[in-house]
C-alpha cells in the first residue's frame, strides 16, 4: 500500500513538536489578549473624553495602528528598535508588544463605540428614578456595554490568535515554524509532507479558535 505521507506526523517527536509550537502561539496570544483587554478598556474610557487634545492623541494612535500592517510593526519593533536603540528584544517579546499595541487600539475603539451607543435616555431614566451616577453606570450602562462588547471582543481575540502566524517571519519557533522545519527535513523522504503538516496546523488553529467563537452566541441567548 502506498504511503500517503501521513506517517510524517508521527515520526520521532514531530507531533509533540507541533503541539509545543502551538503552545508558543497560544501563550503569546493569551498574554497579548490580557494586556489588550485591560489597556483597551482604559483607552476606550479615555476616548470618550471631550478634551480635544486627548481626542487627537487617541485618534492618531488608533489610525496609525490601523493603517500600519501588523507585519511591518513586527519588523519595526524587532529589527528597527533593536538596531536604533541597541535594545535586545526576543521575537516573543516583540510579538507581545506589537499585538498588545494592536489589540489595545482595536479594543479601545470597541469600548468607545459600545459606550457611546447607549442611548441618552438610559442615563435620564436612571436619574429620573433617583439613581446616583455610580448606580446608573453600575446597574444600567455597564451591563448593556458588556452585552454589546462581548461578541466584538471575542472576534478580536480570534483575529489576534490567527494573526500570530506572522511571527514566524521574525524567527519565533511557533507552530507554523515547526511545521516548516518538519517539511524541510522530510522533503526527500516524504514529498507530500506539506499537505499533512499544514492540514494538521489548520486543524489545531480550528480547535483553538472555534470554541472561542462559540462564546459569541451566548450573550444572544439571553
C-alpha positions in Angstrom: 0.0 0.0 0.0 1.3 3.4 -1.0 2.5 5.6 1.9 0.3 8.8 1.6 2.7 10.7 3.9 0.5 10.9 7.0 3.2 8.9 8.8 5.4 12.1 8.9 3.1 13.4 11.7 4.2 10.6 14.0 7.8 10.2 13.1 10.0 10.9 16.1 8.7 13.9 18.1 7.0 15.7 15.1 3.5 15.7 16.6 4.8 16.7 20.1 6.9 19.5 18.5 3.8 20.8 16.7 1.9 20.9 19.9 4.8 22.7 21.6 4.8 25.2 18.8 1.0 25.6 19.2 1.6 26.4 22.9 4.0 29.2 21.9 1.3 30.6 19.7 -1.4 30.3 22.3 0.8 31.7 25.1 1.8 34.8 23.1 -1.8 35.3 22.1 -3.1 34.9 25.6 -0.6 37.4 27.1 -1.4 39.9 24.3 -5.1 39.5 24.8 -5.0 40.0 28.5 -2.9 43.2 28.1 -5.1 44.4 25.3 -8.3 43.9 27.3 -7.0 45.8 30.3 -5.4 48.7 28.4 -8.2 48.7 25.8 -10.9 49.2 28.4 -8.9 52.1 29.9 -8.3 53.6 26.4 -11.9 53.2 25.5 -12.9 55.2 28.6 -10.3 57.8 27.7 -11.5 58.1 24.1 -14.9 59.2 25.3 -13.3 62.3 26.8 -14.4 65.6 25.5 -10.9 67.0 25.8 -9.8 67.9 22.2 -6.1 67.2 22.9 -6.9 63.7 24.3 -9.2 63.0 21.4 -6.5 64.0 18.9 -3.8 61.8 20.6 -6.1 58.7 20.8 -7.3 59.2 17.2 -3.7 59.5 15.9 -2.7 56.3 17.8 -5.8 54.4 16.5 -5.3 55.4 12.9 -1.6 54.7 13.0 -2.2 51.2 14.3 -5.0 50.6 11.8 -3.1 51.8 8.8 0.2 50.1 9.6 0.2 46.3 8.7 1.0 44.1 11.7 3.9 42.6 9.8 5.5 46.0 9.3 5.0 46.7 13.0 6.7 43.4 13.8 9.7 44.3 11.7 9.8 47.8 13.1 9.9 46.6 16.7 12.0 43.5 16.2 14.6 44.9 13.7 14.2 48.7 13.9 14.1 49.3 17.7 16.9 46.8 18.4 19.2 48.4 15.9 18.3 52.0 16.6 18.5 51.9 20.4 20.7 48.9 21.0 17.9 47.1 22.9 17.7 43.4 22.8 14.2 42.1 22.3 13.4 38.4 21.7 10.9 37.5 18.9 8.4 36.5 21.6 8.6 39.9 23.4 8.5 41.8 20.2 5.4 39.9 19.2 3.7 40.6 22.5 4.5 44.3 22.2 3.1 44.5 18.7 -0.1 42.5 19.3 -0.7 44.4 22.6 -0.4 47.7 20.8 -2.8 46.5 18.0 -5.2 44.9 20.4 -5.3 47.9 22.8 -6.2 50.2 19.9 -8.9 47.9 18.5 -10.3 47.1 21.9 -10.3 50.8 22.9 -12.3 51.7 19.8 -14.8 48.8 20.5 -15.2 50.1 24.1 -15.7 53.6 22.9 -18.3 52.5 20.4 -20.1 50.4 22.9 -20.3 53.3 25.4 -21.5 56.0 23.0 -24.1 53.6 21.5 -26.0 53.6 24.8 -29.0 56.0 24.2 -29.0 59.2 26.2 -32.5 58.4 27.7 -30.9 55.4 29.6 -29.0 58.0 31.7 -32.0 60.2 32.0 -34.2 57.3 33.1 -31.8 56.3 35.8 -31.7 59.8 37.1 -35.5 60.0 37.0 -35.9 57.1 39.4 -33.3 58.5 41.8 -30.2 56.5 41.0 -26.8 58.1 41.6 -24.3 58.5 38.8 -22.4 55.4 40.0 -25.5 53.4 40.3 -26.5 54.4 36.7 -23.2 53.2 35.4 -23.1 50.0 37.5 -26.7 48.8 37.0 -27.6 50.3 33.6 -24.7 51.4 31.4 -22.0 48.8 32.2 -24.3 45.7 31.7 -25.5 47.0 28.4 -22.0 47.9 27.3 -20.7 44.4 28.2 -23.5 42.8 26.3 -22.7 44.8 23.1 -18.9 44.4 23.6 -18.5 40.6 24.2 -19.2 39.5 20.5 -16.9 42.1 19.1 -14.1 41.4 21.7 -14.3 37.7 21.0 -14.0 38.3 17.3 -10.9 40.4 18.0 -9.4 37.6 20.1 -9.8 35.0 17.3 -8.2 37.5 14.9 -5.3 38.0 17.2 -4.7 34.3 17.5 -4.8 33.7 13.8 -2.6 36.7 13.1 0.2 35.4 15.4 1.2 33.2 12.5 3.1 36.2 11.2 5.7 35.9 14.0 7.3 33.1 12.1 8.9 35.8 9.9 10.8 37.2 12.9 12.2 33.8 13.9 9.8 32.7 16.6 9.6 29.0 16.7 5.8 28.6 16.9 3.5 26.1 15.2 4.0 27.3 11.6 7.8 27.5 12.0 7.9 24.0 13.5 5.8 22.8 10.5 8.2 24.4 8.1 11.1 22.7 9.8 9.5 19.3 9.6 8.5 19.7 6.0 12.1 20.8 5.1 13.6 17.8 7.0 11.2 15.4 5.2 11.2 16.8 1.7 13.2 13.9 0.3 11.7 11.0 2.3 8.1 12.3 2.4 7.5 14.7 -0.6 3.8 15.1 0.4 4.6 16.1 4.0 3.4 19.7 3.4 -0.3 18.8 2.9 -0.3 16.7 6.2 1.6 19.2 8.3 -0.3 22.3 7.1 -3.5 20.3 7.3 -2.8 19.5 11.0 -1.8 23.1 11.7 -5.2 24.2 10.2 -6.9 21.7 12.5 -5.0 22.9 15.5 -6.0 26.6 14.8 -9.6 25.5 14.3 -9.6 23.6 17.6 -8.3 26.7 19.4 -10.5 29.3 17.7 -13.8 27.6 17.2 -14.7 27.1 20.9 -13.9 30.8 21.4 -16.1 31.8 18.5 -19.0 29.8 20.1 -18.9 32.2 23.0 -20.3 34.9 20.7 -23.6 33.2 20.6 -24.0 33.0 24.4 -24.9 36.7 25.0 -27.5 36.5 22.2 -29.4 33.6 24.0 -30.5 35.7 27.0 
